[in-house]
Amino acid sequence: MATIFTMIAKGEIPSFKVAESEKYYAFLDINPMAKGHVLVIPKEVEDDYIFNLDEETYAGLWAFARKVAVALKAAVPCQRVGVAVLGMEVPHTHIHLVPLQSEADMDFRKEKLKLSAEENQAIADSILKEYENL
């Protein structure tokens, strides 16, 4: 059975897409720690542990995430883009990219933001525009 992230990448479940390539997909987290919190996934590989990925998928995922992070930082004002790989919430490898003003912004225990669909779409559109211009 496909994971929720695989269904999102296939367009079976709606998402706020910020970037896509043949093998990877990036979209806004629906429970963000900060405006612009992005999840980056491999489309086809559903392993839930990043270090189980084959070398090509692993390297490709990080290269894609780097490009998304550059676009994210250009689209969402922040000091840095934080990176985390937890893999505990959804059984599908994913990288969190979080716009940071301080280290405290990367606390997964804090209350998540509630953003409207319109606000999420505007954020996603601005990141996608930056990504496409790279």
PAVEXDREN-842476 format. One record per residue: chain; x, y, z of N, C-alpha, C in turn; residue number from 1. Coordinates in nm, 4 decimals. Layout:
<pt A, <X, Y, Z>, <X, Y, Z>, <X, Y, Z>, NUM>
...
This chain:
<pt A, <0.0839, -0.1189, 0.0000>, <0.0000, 0.0000, 0.0000>, <0.0881, 0.1248, 0.0000>, 1>
<pt A, <0.0520, 0.2206, -0.0813>, <0.1303, 0.3435, -0.0954>, <0.1186, 0.4294, 0.0300>, 2>
<pt A, <0.2255, 0.5010, 0.0596>, <0.2217, 0.5941, 0.1726>, <0.1458, 0.7196, 0.1311>, 3>
<pt A, <0.1072, 0.7978, 0.2303>, <0.0381, 0.9247, 0.2024>, <0.1273, 1.0160, 0.1186>, 4>
<pt A, <0.2590, 1.0115, 0.1402>, <0.3488, 1.0969, 0.0626>, <0.3567, 1.0516, -0.0833>, 5>
<pt A, <0.3525, 0.9207, -0.1076>, <0.3505, 0.8716, -0.2453>, <0.2230, 0.9176, -0.3142>, 6>
<pt A, <0.1110, 0.9111, -0.2443>, <-0.0164, 0.9555, -0.3009>, <-0.0140, 1.1057, -0.3291>, 7>
<pt A, <0.0523, 1.1826, -0.2432>, <0.0670, 1.3273, -0.2669>, <0.1503, 1.3506, -0.3928>, 8>
<pt A, <0.2640, 1.2822, -0.4051>, <0.3516, 1.3003, -0.5211>, <0.2826, 1.2618, -0.6513>, 9>
<pt A, <0.1925, 1.1648, -0.6455>, <0.1190, 1.1210, -0.7654>, <-0.0014, 1.2092, -0.7946>, 10>
<pt A, <-0.0312, 1.3047, -0.7065>, <-0.1449, 1.3927, -0.7260>, <-0.2771, 1.3326, -0.6827>, 11>
<pt A, <-0.2720, 1.2199, -0.6127>, <-0.3941, 1.1543, -0.5649>, <-0.4502, 1.2255, -0.4414>, 12>
<pt A, <-0.3631, 1.2953, -0.3705>, <-0.4013, 1.3771, -0.2552>, <-0.3462, 1.5165, -0.2834>, 13>
<pt A, <-0.4272, 1.6208, -0.2666>, <-0.3782, 1.7554, -0.2974>, <-0.2655, 1.8004, -0.2044>, 14>
<pt A, <-0.1798, 1.8839, -0.2600>, <-0.0706, 1.9417, -0.1814>, <-0.0381, 2.0786, -0.2383>, 15>
<pt A, <0.0429, 2.1509, -0.1631>, <0.0926, 2.2802, -0.2090>, <0.2348, 2.2568, -0.2597>, 16>
<pt A, <0.2458, 2.2206, -0.3870>, <0.3742, 2.1872, -0.4490>, <0.4633, 2.3101, -0.4572>, 17>
<pt A, <0.5905, 2.2918, -0.4206>, <0.6879, 2.3996, -0.4337>, <0.7976, 2.3652, -0.5348>, 18>
<pt A, <0.8143, 2.2357, -0.5666>, <0.9156, 2.1942, -0.6637>, <0.8920, 2.0478, -0.6994>, 19>
<pt A, <0.9369, 2.0129, -0.8213>, <0.9229, 1.8742, -0.8641>, <1.0270, 1.8442, -0.9702>, 20>
<pt A, <1.0780, 1.7233, -0.9654>, <1.1646, 1.6723, -1.0707>, <1.1123, 1.5334, -1.1057>, 21>
<pt A, <1.1818, 1.4662, -1.1921>, <1.1378, 1.3317, -1.2318>, <1.1308, 1.2367, -1.1120>, 22>
<pt A, <1.2258, 1.2484, -1.0191>, <1.2351, 1.1519, -0.9091>, <1.1989, 1.2068, -0.7715>, 23>
<pt A, <1.1848, 1.3395, -0.7594>, <1.1653, 1.3998, -0.6267>, <1.0513, 1.5007, -0.6293>, 24>
<pt A, <0.9965, 1.5259, -0.5108>, <0.8816, 1.6154, -0.4985>, <0.8963, 1.6936, -0.3686>, 25>
<pt A, <0.8609, 1.8208, -0.3715>, <0.8662, 1.9053, -0.2519>, <0.7344, 1.9801, -0.2379>, 26>
<pt A, <0.6834, 1.9849, -0.1147>, <0.5539, 2.0460, -0.0886>, <0.5513, 2.1034, 0.0517>, 27>
<pt A, <0.4583, 2.1960, 0.0746>, <0.4467, 2.2574, 0.2067>, <0.3932, 2.1576, 0.3081>, 28>
<pt A, <0.4496, 2.1616, 0.4275>, <0.3994, 2.0829, 0.5397>, <0.2645, 2.1411, 0.5808>, 29>
<pt A, <0.1637, 2.0561, 0.5998>, <0.0316, 2.1081, 0.6380>, <0.0250, 2.1459, 0.7855>, 30>
<pt A, <0.1260, 2.1071, 0.8625>, <0.1376, 2.1468, 1.0035>, <0.2738, 2.2123, 1.0241>, 31>
<pt A, <0.2934, 2.3309, 0.9653>, <0.4274, 2.3904, 0.9631>, <0.4736, 2.4494, 1.0965>, 32>
<pt A, <0.6037, 2.4443, 1.1164>, <0.6654, 2.5126, 1.2302>, <0.6862, 2.6598, 1.1978>, 33>
<pt A, <0.6963, 2.6902, 1.0678>, <0.7160, 2.8272, 1.0210>, <0.6552, 2.8385, 0.8823>, 34>
<pt A, <0.6210, 2.9608, 0.8425>, <0.5710, 2.9808, 0.7068>, <0.6792, 2.9374, 0.6088>, 35>
<pt A, <0.6422, 2.8500, 0.5164>, <0.7378, 2.8010, 0.4185>, <0.8016, 2.6679, 0.4551>, 36>
<pt A, <0.7590, 2.6048, 0.5637>, <0.8106, 2.4728, 0.6041>, <0.7793, 2.3724, 0.4924>, 37>
<pt A, <0.8832, 2.3150, 0.4347>, <0.8715, 2.2278, 0.3183>, <0.9150, 2.0859, 0.3529>, 38>
<pt A, <0.8496, 1.9891, 0.2896>, <0.8903, 1.8489, 0.2970>, <0.9402, 1.8080, 0.1592>, 39>
<pt A, <1.0532, 1.7374, 0.1563>, <1.1150, 1.6931, 0.0314>, <1.1210, 1.5406, 0.0350>, 40>
<pt A, <1.0691, 1.4768, -0.0705>, <1.0606, 1.3301, -0.0714>, <1.1087, 1.2711, -0.2035>, 41>
<pt A, <1.1540, 1.1451, -0.1978>, <1.1700, 1.0712, -0.3231>, <1.0310, 1.0240, -0.3651>, 42>
<pt A, <1.0003, 1.0280, -0.4940>, <0.8663, 0.9926, -0.5400>, <0.8369, 0.8435, -0.5288>, 43>
<pt A, <0.9297, 0.7608, -0.5671>, <0.9014, 0.6180, -0.5797>, <0.9492, 0.5337, -0.4627>, 44>
<pt A, <1.0544, 0.5758, -0.3966>, <1.1124, 0.4954, -0.2885>, <1.0404, 0.5270, -0.1587>, 45>
<pt A, <0.9749, 0.4276, -0.1021>, <0.8924, 0.4506, 0.0169>, <0.9586, 0.4079, 0.1473>, 46>
<pt A, <1.0848, 0.3750, 0.1459>, <1.1521, 0.3345, 0.2691>, <1.1432, 0.4476, 0.3711>, 47>
<pt A, <1.1209, 0.4144, 0.4962>, <1.1011, 0.5188, 0.5975>, <1.2302, 0.5629, 0.6650>, 48>
<pt A, <1.3444, 0.5115, 0.6219>, <1.4708, 0.5468, 0.6854>, <1.5686, 0.5944, 0.5788>, 49>
<pt A, <1.6074, 0.7198, 0.5873>, <1.6884, 0.7817, 0.4822>, <1.8184, 0.7053, 0.4548>, 50>
<pt A, <1.8761, 0.6445, 0.5553>, <2.0033, 0.5748, 0.5360>, <1.9868, 0.4365, 0.4740>, 51>
<pt A, <1.8627, 0.3967, 0.4467>, <1.8364, 0.2741, 0.3704>, <1.8294, 0.3008, 0.2206>, 52>
<pt A, <1.8255, 0.4282, 0.1813>, <1.8169, 0.4613, 0.0393>, <1.9432, 0.4174, -0.0332>, 53>
<pt A, <1.9281, 0.3786, -0.1602>, <2.0469, 0.3480, -0.2398>, <2.1235, 0.4784, -0.2634>, 54>
<pt A, <2.2500, 0.4654, -0.2976>, <2.3383, 0.5827, -0.3114>, <2.2831, 0.6873, -0.4081>, 55>
<pt A, <2.2324, 0.6435, -0.5226>, <2.1843, 0.7386, -0.6236>, <2.0626, 0.8163, -0.5727>, 56>
<pt A, <1.9690, 0.7470, -0.5103>, <1.8491, 0.8136, -0.4587>, <1.8854, 0.9076, -0.3449>, 57>
<pt A, <1.9738, 0.8625, -0.2559>, <2.0175, 0.9436, -0.1422>, <2.0839, 1.0729, -0.1904>, 58>
<pt A, <2.1806, 1.0605, -0.2796>, <2.2526, 1.1784, -0.3304>, <2.1578, 1.2696, -0.4080>, 59>
<pt A, <2.0705, 1.2124, -0.4878>, <1.9762, 1.2912, -0.5659>, <1.8771, 1.3664, -0.4786>, 60>
<pt A, <1.8325, 1.3020, -0.3710>, <1.7389, 1.3662, -0.2791>, <1.8029, 1.4884, -0.2146>, 61>
<pt A, <1.9277, 1.4755, -0.1699>, <1.9956, 1.5893, -0.1069>, <2.0239, 1.7014, -0.2068>, 62>
<pt A, <2.0590, 1.6657, -0.3311>, <2.0838, 1.7681, -0.4332>, <1.9544, 1.8440, -0.4648>, 63>
<pt A, <1.8432, 1.7709, -0.4743>, <1.7134, 1.8333, -0.4975>, <1.6758, 1.9213, -0.3788>, 64>
<pt A, <1.6950, 1.8716, -0.2567>, <1.6624, 1.9481, -0.1357>, <1.7442, 2.0768, -0.1296>, 65>
<pt A, <1.8689, 2.0707, -0.1698>, <1.9540, 2.1909, -0.1700>, <1.8956, 2.2971, -0.2615>, 66>
<pt A, <1.8543, 2.2578, -0.3812>, <1.7961, 2.3525, -0.4764>, <1.6655, 2.4104, -0.4207>, 67>
<pt A, <1.5848, 2.3260, -0.3592>, <1.4601, 2.3734, -0.2988>, <1.4911, 2.4717, -0.1861>, 68>
<pt A, <1.5923, 2.4423, -0.1052>, <1.6298, 2.5315, 0.0052>, <1.6748, 2.6680, -0.0461>, 69>
<pt A, <1.7482, 2.6710, -0.1556>, <1.7907, 2.7977, -0.2149>, <1.6677, 2.8776, -0.2581>, 70>
<pt A, <1.5727, 2.8115, -0.3226>, <1.4493, 2.8784, -0.3650>, <1.3680, 2.9237, -0.2446>, 71>
<pt A, <1.3619, 2.8409, -0.1429>, <1.2874, 2.8731, -0.0209>, <1.3435, 2.9980, 0.0456>, 72>
<pt A, <1.4749, 3.0043, 0.0592>, <1.5380, 3.1208, 0.1239>, <1.5145, 3.2480, 0.0424>, 73>
<pt A, <1.5093, 3.2354, -0.0901>, <1.4824, 3.3519, -0.1753>, <1.3367, 3.3967, -0.1647>, 74>
<pt A, <1.2464, 3.3035, -0.1410>, <1.1035, 3.3347, -0.1397>, <1.0502, 3.3734, -0.0024>, 75>
<pt A, <1.1093, 3.3187, 0.1027>, <1.0597, 3.3413, 0.2391>, <1.1720, 3.4052, 0.3208>, 76>
<pt A, <1.1548, 3.5303, 0.3629>, <1.2608, 3.5970, 0.4386>, <1.2987, 3.5172, 0.5644>, 77>
<pt A, <1.4280, 3.4838, 0.5739>, <1.4762, 3.4093, 0.6902>, <1.6274, 3.4228, 0.6994>, 78>
<pt A, <1.6805, 3.3912, 0.8172>, <1.8258, 3.3939, 0.8366>, <1.8923, 3.2725, 0.7720>, 79>
<pt A, <1.8279, 3.1580, 0.7874>, <1.8787, 3.0309, 0.7364>, <1.7600, 2.9415, 0.7035>, 80>
<pt A, <1.7887, 2.8339, 0.6315>, <1.6916, 2.7266, 0.6146>, <1.7444, 2.6087, 0.6946>, 81>
<pt A, <1.6689, 2.5712, 0.7975>, <1.7066, 2.4579, 0.8801>, <1.6692, 2.3275, 0.8115>, 82>
<pt A, <1.7439, 2.2228, 0.8446>, <1.7235, 2.0907, 0.7849>, <1.7096, 1.9886, 0.8953>, 83>
<pt A, <1.6096, 1.9009, 0.8801>, <1.5931, 1.7910, 0.9757>, <1.5407, 1.6684, 0.9028>, 84>
<pt A, <1.5882, 1.5538, 0.9481>, <1.5378, 1.4262, 0.8996>, <1.5055, 1.3445, 1.0233>, 85>
<pt A, <1.3764, 1.3255, 1.0468>, <1.3334, 1.2496, 1.1634>, <1.2792, 1.1142, 1.1215>, 86>
<pt A, <1.1866, 1.1160, 1.0283>, <1.1320, 0.9919, 0.9764>, <1.0435, 0.9153, 1.0721>, 87>
<pt A, <0.9885, 0.9825, 1.1709>, <0.9075, 0.9143, 1.2701>, <0.7583, 0.9299, 1.2432>, 88>
<pt A, <0.7191, 1.0340, 1.1723>, <0.5765, 1.0651, 1.1572>, <0.5112, 0.9878, 1.0428>, 89>
<pt A, <0.5767, 0.9800, 0.9298>, <0.5235, 0.9149, 0.8107>, <0.6277, 0.8139, 0.7624>, 90>
<pt A, <0.5867, 0.6916, 0.7311>, <0.6834, 0.5893, 0.6908>, <0.7307, 0.6060, 0.5461>, 91>
<pt A, <0.7862, 0.7222, 0.5165>, <0.8381, 0.7546, 0.3833>, <0.9485, 0.8575, 0.4060>, 92>
<pt A, <1.0685, 0.8288, 0.3604>, <1.1800, 0.9215, 0.3796>, <1.1398, 1.0629, 0.3392>, 93>
<pt A, <1.1685, 1.1581, 0.4272>, <1.1418, 1.2976, 0.3949>, <1.2377, 1.3882, 0.4712>, 94>
<pt A, <1.2715, 1.4985, 0.4054>, <1.3589, 1.5993, 0.4625>, <1.2738, 1.7223, 0.4923>, 95>
<pt A, <1.2851, 1.7741, 0.6139>, <1.2183, 1.8991, 0.6511>, <1.3114, 2.0151, 0.6190>, 96>
<pt A, <1.2601, 2.1158, 0.5491>, <1.3314, 2.2419, 0.5269>, <1.2477, 2.3498, 0.5936>, 97>
<pt A, <1.3065, 2.4176, 0.6924>, <1.2304, 2.5124, 0.7733>, <1.2993, 2.6491, 0.7730>, 98>
<pt A, <1.2292, 2.7541, 0.7276>, <1.2857, 2.8884, 0.7360>, <1.3073, 2.9258, 0.8830>, 99>
<pt A, <1.4267, 2.9730, 0.9150>, <1.4618, 3.0033, 1.0539>, <1.5012, 3.1492, 1.0725>, 100>
<pt A, <1.4534, 3.2052, 1.1813>, <1.5039, 3.3330, 1.2301>, <1.5980, 3.3082, 1.3480>, 101>
<pt A, <1.5744, 3.1954, 1.4181>, <1.6613, 3.1543, 1.5294>, <1.6528, 3.0023, 1.5431>, 102>
<pt A, <1.7412, 2.9459, 1.6219>, <1.7401, 2.8008, 1.6425>, <1.6103, 2.7537, 1.7061>, 103>
<pt A, <1.5448, 2.8377, 1.7838>, <1.4196, 2.8004, 1.8498>, <1.3090, 2.7692, 1.7487>, 104>
<pt A, <1.3218, 2.8198, 1.6264>, <1.2206, 2.7936, 1.5237>, <1.2196, 2.6477, 1.4787>, 105>
<pt A, <1.3214, 2.5716, 1.5149>, <1.3341, 2.4322, 1.4712>, <1.2919, 2.3350, 1.5810>, 106>
<pt A, <1.2040, 2.3772, 1.6663>, <1.1570, 2.2927, 1.7769>, <1.0296, 2.2202, 1.7343>, 107>
<pt A, <1.0408, 2.0909, 1.7105>, <0.9271, 2.0123, 1.6629>, <0.8191, 1.9953, 1.7694>, 108>
<pt A, <0.8477, 2.0309, 1.8931>, <0.7487, 2.0167, 2.0009>, <0.6563, 2.1377, 2.0116>, 109>
<pt A, <0.6948, 2.2492, 1.9518>, <0.6124, 2.3699, 1.9660>, <0.4840, 2.3576, 1.8838>, 110>
<pt A, <0.3873, 2.4403, 1.9173>, <0.2591, 2.4405, 1.8471>, <0.2804, 2.4798, 1.7013>, 111>
<pt A, <0.2136, 2.4077, 1.6136>, <0.2273, 2.4326, 1.4701>, <0.1383, 2.5492, 1.4269>, 112>
<pt A, <0.1755, 2.6115, 1.3177>, <0.0987, 2.7231, 1.2633>, <-0.0281, 2.6730, 1.1954>, 113>
<pt A, <-0.1271, 2.7566, 1.1935>, <-0.2508, 2.7304, 1.1195>, <-0.2596, 2.8363, 1.0107>, 114>
<pt A, <-0.2395, 2.7961, 0.8868>, <-0.2419, 2.8891, 0.7743>, <-0.3595, 2.8573, 0.6833>, 115>
<pt A, <-0.4136, 2.9591, 0.6216>, <-0.5247, 2.9381, 0.5287>, <-0.4729, 2.8761, 0.3994>, 116>
<pt A, <-0.5640, 2.8154, 0.3249>, <-0.5281, 2.7579, 0.1957>, <-0.4731, 2.8659, 0.1034>, 117>
<pt A, <-0.5312, 2.9851, 0.1093>, <-0.4851, 3.0949, 0.0243>, <-0.3428, 3.1369, 0.0602>, 118>
<pt A, <-0.3132, 3.1428, 0.1907>, <-0.1783, 3.1801, 0.2341>, <-0.0779, 3.0720, 0.1929>, 119>
<pt A, <-0.1149, 2.9450, 0.2138>, <-0.0269, 2.8354, 0.1716>, <-0.0028, 2.8396, 0.0223>, 120>
<pt A, <-0.1066, 2.8646, -0.0558>, <-0.0907, 2.8676, -0.2013>, <0.0017, 2.9805, -0.2428>, 121>
<pt A, <-0.0120, 3.0970, -0.1805>, <0.0746, 3.2108, -0.2129>, <0.2211, 3.1790, -0.1795>, 122>
<pt A, <0.2450, 3.1150, -0.0653>, <0.3809, 3.0767, -0.0268>, <0.4360, 2.9749, -0.1259>, 123>
<pt A, <0.3560, 2.8724, -0.1561>, <0.3999, 2.7685, -0.2499>, <0.4317, 2.8283, -0.3865>, 124>
<pt A, <0.3460, 2.9162, -0.4339>, <0.3681, 2.9792, -0.5643>, <0.4986, 3.0593, -0.5669>, 125>
<pt A, <0.5273, 3.1302, -0.4578>, <0.6498, 3.2114, -0.4559>, <0.7752, 3.1231, -0.4517>, 126>
<pt A, <0.7692, 3.0122, -0.3789>, <0.8844, 2.9202, -0.3752>, <0.9016, 2.8545, -0.5117>, 127>
<pt A, <0.7922, 2.8077, -0.5706>, <0.7989, 2.7429, -0.7022>, <0.8558, 2.8378, -0.8066>, 128>
<pt A, <0.8153, 2.9633, -0.8023>, <0.8680, 3.0617, -0.8968>, <1.0198, 3.0746, -0.8829>, 129>
<pt A, <1.0668, 3.0844, -0.7585>, <1.2119, 3.0940, -0.7344>, <1.2828, 2.9670, -0.7817>, 130>
<pt A, <1.2221, 2.8519, -0.7546>, <1.2809, 2.7228, -0.7955>, <1.2946, 2.7169, -0.9475>, 131>
<pt A, <1.1898, 2.7568, -1.0162>, <1.1923, 2.7514, -1.1634>, <1.2908, 2.8491, -1.2242>, 132>
<pt A, <1.3281, 2.9534, -1.1478>, <1.4244, 3.0517, -1.1979>, <1.5705, 3.0150, -1.1688>, 133>
<pt A, <1.5911, 2.9047, -1.0974>, <1.7294, 2.8631, -1.0668>, <1.7948, 2.7957, -1.1867>, 134>
